[in-house]
Amino acid sequence: TQPIVAIQDASGNTITTSGSAVIATITTGIGSLAGTTTITAGSGIASFTDLSITGTAGSYVLTFSAGSLTPAISTSFALTTGAATKLLITQQPTGAVSGVALSTQPIIRITDSAGNTVNTGSAVISLLALNAGSAIISGTSTVNAAAGVVSFTNLTLTGTAGSYSLLFTAGSLTSIISSGFALTAGAATKLVITQQPSGAVNGVALSTQPIVAIQDASGNTITTS
């Protein structure tokens, strides 16, 4: 319902001869007002036709002014969330150890264009996005939102240590990529010969001495071992 504002005298009579410009502004609420915010009155009436608000959902009040006239203040009204358009990350994934669930699991919100959480049960999928090495993602990588919030619980990366990011998608909504995080080596599981022994002469030290690395299941060397 678009506002209609009358220009009146002190007794509440509409001044039908007035053609003053009436300006609409937001005075309560965090958002921006779009559309034709200045209307020239016709027969003392300013009829707005296309005002719209983009901003944080909540209580809003509009004020209408016209030069030195006493402004008119609207009753409070609610701005509700718009249609779901994008994903936002509220908790970034961190604490990645190869073969072990992330110590901090990602939390995703489904939001409208202004960042208001949309109460929806859409499914959000987590995928590897950018990486310096090679890894696979396991765990429950597709999670349905609850009231617009998706909380992953057991995402696990297994593979080459390095820098990784996760990509989150949900149908036609604008996807989002997490901040980069480091995947570190997992628990030591095996020994690997990185330099084979050779050049053996009876009673003489090998000309090429063996080198053995302590590695995790994915072949990452455990530098702290």
C-alpha positions in Angstrom: 0.0 0.0 0.0 1.6 3.2 -1.2 1.3 6.4 1.0 -1.0 9.3 0.2 -0.2 12.6 1.8 -2.5 15.6 2.1 -1.3 19.2 2.5 -3.6 20.8 5.1 -4.1 23.9 7.2 -4.0 24.0 11.0 -7.6 22.8 11.1 -7.1 19.8 8.9 -8.6 21.2 5.7 -6.9 20.1 2.5 -5.4 23.0 0.6 -6.7 22.0 -2.9 -4.7 24.8 -4.5 -1.3 23.6 -3.2 1.2 22.0 -5.6 4.0 21.7 -3.1 6.7 19.0 -3.5 6.4 16.3 -0.8 9.6 14.4 0.0 9.6 10.9 1.6 12.5 9.7 3.8 13.2 6.9 6.2 13.4 8.0 9.8 13.3 4.7 11.6 14.9 1.5 10.2 18.2 0.6 8.5 17.6 0.7 4.8 17.4 2.7 1.6 14.3 4.2 0.0 13.9 3.8 -3.7 11.3 4.8 -6.3 9.9 8.3 -6.8 10.6 9.8 -3.4 9.5 13.4 -4.3 6.0 13.9 -5.5 4.4 17.2 -6.6 0.9 17.5 -5.0 -2.1 17.8 -7.2 -5.1 19.6 -5.6 -3.2 19.3 -2.3 -2.7 15.5 -2.5 0.6 13.8 -3.1 0.1 10.2 -4.1 3.2 8.0 -4.1 3.2 5.1 -6.5 6.4 3.1 -6.5 8.2 3.5 -3.1 10.3 0.5 -2.1 12.7 -0.3 0.8 15.8 -2.4 0.7 17.4 -3.0 4.1 17.4 -4.9 7.4 14.1 -6.5 8.2 12.3 -4.9 11.1 10.2 -1.8 12.0 10.2 1.2 9.8 8.8 4.7 9.9 8.6 7.2 6.9 8.5 11.0 7.3 7.0 13.3 4.7 8.1 16.9 4.4 7.4 19.9 2.2 9.4 23.0 2.8 8.5 24.8 6.1 5.3 22.8 6.6 5.0 20.5 9.7 6.1 17.1 8.5 3.8 14.1 8.6 5.1 10.9 10.2 3.8 7.5 9.2 2.7 4.8 11.6 5.3 2.1 12.2 5.2 -0.8 9.7 7.2 -4.0 9.3 9.8 -4.7 6.5 9.8 -8.4 6.0 12.5 -10.5 4.2 12.6 -10.7 0.4 13.0 -13.7 -1.8 16.1 -15.9 -1.3 18.9 -14.8 -3.6 22.3 -15.7 -2.1 24.4 -17.6 0.4 26.4 -16.0 3.2 29.0 -17.7 5.5 28.5 -16.9 9.2 31.2 -19.4 10.4 34.2 -20.0 8.2 35.7 -23.6 8.1 39.0 -24.0 9.9 41.1 -26.6 11.6 41.7 -29.0 8.7 43.8 -32.1 9.4 43.9 -34.7 6.6 41.4 -37.5 7.3 39.9 -35.7 10.4 36.6 -33.7 10.5 37.2 -29.9 10.4 37.5 -28.6 14.0 35.3 -25.6 13.0 32.5 -26.6 10.7 31.0 -24.0 8.3 27.6 -22.4 8.9 25.8 -20.9 6.0 22.8 -18.6 5.8 20.3 -18.3 2.9 19.5 -14.6 2.6 17.7 -12.1 0.5 19.6 -9.4 -1.4 19.9 -7.3 1.7 21.3 -10.1 3.8 18.2 -11.0 5.8 18.0 -14.7 6.6 15.1 -16.3 4.6 13.2 -19.0 6.4 13.6 -21.8 4.0 14.6 -25.5 4.0 16.7 -25.4 0.8 19.6 -27.8 0.5 23.1 -26.4 0.5 26.0 -28.4 -1.1 29.7 -28.1 -0.1 32.4 -28.7 -2.7 36.1 -28.2 -3.0 36.7 -24.8 -4.7 40.3 -23.7 -4.7 43.3 -25.7 -3.7 47.0 -25.9 -3.9 47.1 -29.6 -3.8 44.8 -32.5 -4.3 42.2 -33.7 -1.7 38.7 -35.2 -1.5 35.9 -34.0 0.7 33.8 -36.4 2.7 31.1 -36.3 5.4 27.6 -35.0 4.9 28.3 -32.5 2.1 24.6 -31.8 1.3 22.6 -30.4 4.3 19.0 -29.0 4.3 18.6 -25.6 5.9 16.6 -25.1 9.1 14.9 -21.7 9.2 17.4 -20.6 6.5 20.5 -21.7 8.4 22.7 -24.6 7.2 25.1 -26.1 9.9 27.6 -28.7 8.6 28.8 -31.1 11.2 31.3 -33.6 9.8 33.0 -32.2 6.7 36.4 -33.9 6.3 39.3 -33.2 3.8 41.7 -36.0 3.0 44.7 -35.4 0.7 47.7 -33.4 0.0 48.5 -30.7 2.6 48.1 -27.2 1.3 45.7 -24.3 1.0 42.0 -25.0 0.3 38.7 -23.3 0.1 35.1 -24.6 0.0 32.4 -23.7 -2.5 28.8 -23.6 -1.2 25.9 -23.8 -3.7 22.1 -24.0 -3.5 20.3 -24.3 -6.8 20.0 -20.9 -8.6 21.1 -18.9 -5.5 24.4 -16.9 -5.7 27.1 -19.3 -4.4 29.9 -18.4 -2.1 33.5 -19.4 -1.5 35.0 -19.7 2.0 38.1 -18.1 3.2 41.3 -20.1 2.5 42.4 -22.4 5.2 45.4 -24.8 5.6 45.1 -28.6 5.4 47.8 -30.1 7.5 49.2 -33.7 7.7 47.2 -36.3 9.6 48.4 -38.9 12.0 51.6 -40.8 11.2 50.7 -44.2 9.6 53.7 -45.4 7.5 57.3 -45.1 6.5 58.3 -44.2 2.9 61.7 -44.5 1.4 62.4 -41.3 -0.4 66.0 -42.2 -1.3 67.0 -45.8 -2.0 70.3 -47.1 -0.7 72.9 -47.8 -3.4 76.7 -47.9 -4.0 77.4 -50.8 -1.6 81.1 -51.8 -1.4 82.0 -54.5 1.1 83.1 -52.8 4.3 82.5 -49.3 3.0 79.7 -47.0 3.8 77.0 -46.9 1.1 77.7 -44.1 -1.4 74.0 -43.3 -1.4 72.5 -43.5 2.1 68.8 -44.3 2.5 66.3 -41.5 3.5 63.0 -42.5 5.1 60.0 -40.2 5.7 57.3 -40.6 8.3 54.0 -39.9 6.5 50.3 -39.9 7.0 47.9 -42.0 5.0 47.8 -39.4 2.2 51.6 -39.3 1.8 52.1 -36.0 3.7 55.4 -36.0 5.7 54.9 -35.5 9.4 57.4 -32.7 10.0 56.9 -32.8 13.7 57.7 -36.4 14.1 
